[in-house]
Amino acid sequence: MISKIVDSKIIKHVETFLNDASKRFDRIYTNSVFYALCMHLSAMLERKGGSQKLSNEQIVTTIKEHNEEYIFCSKFTSMLEKEFHVQISIDEVVFLSMFITKEKIIEKEEAKPVVLVAMHGNSTASSIVEVANALVGDDNIYSFDLALDKDMQEMYEELSQTILEIHQGQGVLMLYDMGSLKTMAEMISNETGIQIKTFCIPATLIALDCSRKASCHSSLDEIYDEVMSSYLAIYPKIAQSYQKQKKPQVIISLCMTGEGAAIQIKNYIEQHIYLENTEIIPLAISDHEYLLKKVNQIQKNQKIVCVVGAYDPKLYGIPYIPVSKLFDVSPDKLDILLSLSTAESVMSVNYDAIYEYLQEQLENFDFKLLKEVLPKVILRIRKAAHGLSSDQEVGLFMHIACSVYRLQNEEDAVRNINTKQLIMKNKRLYNDLCEILHVLEDEFYVTFNDDEIANIIQIIKQC
């Protein structure tokens, strides 16, 4: 498996290195040390031996306390330098020394949320979960089939017992089709203290509606038009999302061997940019002819925005961005570097009228900067809040614009008597907002205090 992401030559070197270290220092190393070293060396050689930037204190302490291991690793890195024509820093030698001085690695499995599919029917949920487990194989999704003839109290007790059995300490995401399942989940959450989030997948409800319409109409077109009309009216955001996905954009993250570095580039971009209608495809290809073939396959259905990687594939008409430049640019400017669509083009609300109104109300305000920064902030808040209605978006947009103006003019913040409670109940959202609003603070030279952030939480949570 490791050979799929790490070059076989590196794997052999790591095997020899660990075997020699095991004999020299009389230690047994776990598989996780082997895998970690393979991936670490692969990434290091990809970036031409770049430094890990350890502190001087860490370097001095490691060399002093584990001098034998440091000398052993120095010899190993000297060999790598000659073979791969790279220069390896002292930080990397110390980092390798730290790998082999760890006597014991405790592998603790982190508790994670679980998914519960709860649907009406004898095997509706079970069938969905069977497919999900077959394709994903993480065994973190469970089913609850709700027979139509079951008593409500009996159903409630069985659902409660199922949730208690599958819960692993980090909450449950319950996907349900219709009826009182959401209410029951809320009651179970209050009784047990288990955090339960619900998400409606109304497949059964839509099937019932289609069945009724089919019995009333003789024309397939009439049924189809009515169903589509109902669907678009009830789920406009899903419809909008579907329409936007028709011509998605693509960024290709590229490395020579193994997908490790390409995936790291992908993860870094996704971590710092709210991507809408843009997919990042990691590729590990050194054969230029094969790369052209792959790129042409992608280009048929998707628009390639740029290629980010450790080498220039020289593709006509597709910009190349060196990975070094990716990390040199501040995260809030990444969308500009990657030439992605501006945030305004993917906002769900037309803000022209709002800008016009605000310009009349807020004198001597930098609206050019506001137009550049605030839409991106709203998009990131939308992602952190797991979705916003159009009214919430408009409310947030106007509120934050006015807050920035007020703070710039050193006016008092709008006090919120529930600040402490709002922050305590929404700690994760609070932390996300602190990070997101930092962009506005830097650009407009203002500081959002807890009252300001609590007011934003109140708009998001509608409380």
Sequence and secondary structure as in RCSB ss.txt:
>XXXX:A:sequence
MISKIVDSKIIKHVETFLNDASKRFDRIYTNSVFYALCMHLSAMLERKGGSQKLSNEQIVTTIKEHNEEYIFCSK
FTSMLEKEFHVQISIDEVVFLSMFITKEKIIEKEEAKPVVLVAMHGNSTASSIVEVANALVGDDNIYSFDLALDK
DMQEMYEELSQTILEIHQGQGVLMLYDMGSLKTMAEMISNETGIQIKTFCIPATLIALDCSRKASCHSSLDEIYD
EVMSSYLAIYPKIAQSYQKQKKPQVIISLCMTGEGAAIQIKNYIEQHIYLENTEIIPLAISDHEYLLKKVNQIQK
NQKIVCVVGAYDPKLYGIPYIPVSKLFDVSPDKLDILLSLSTAESVMSVNYDAIYEYLQEQLENFDFKLLKEVLP
KVILRIRKAAHGLSSDQEVGLFMHIACSVYRLQNEEDAVRNINTKQLIMKNKRLYNDLCEILHVLEDEFYVTFND
DEIANIIQIIKQC
>XXXX:A:secstr
 GGGTS HHHHHHHHHHHHHHHHHHT    HHHHHHHHHHHHHHHHTTT      HHHHHHHHHHTHHHHHHHHH
HHHHHHHHHT    HHHHHHHHHHHH S          EEEEEEESSSHHHHHHHHHHHHT    EEEEEE TT 
 HHHHHHHHHHHHHHH  SS EEEEE STTHHHHHHHHHHHH   EEEEE  HHHHHHHHHHHHHH S HHHHHH
HHHHHHHHH HHHHHHHHHTTS EEEEEEESSSSHHHHHHHHHHHHHS  SSEEEEEEE   HHHHHHHHHHHHH
HSEEEEEEESS    TTS EEEHHHHHHS GGGHHHHTT   GGGG SS  HHHHHHHHHHSTT  HHHHHHHHH
HHHHHHHHHTT   HHHHHHHHHHHHHHHHHHHTT      TTHHHHHHHTHHHHHHHHHHHHHHHHHHT    H
HHHHHHHHHHHT 
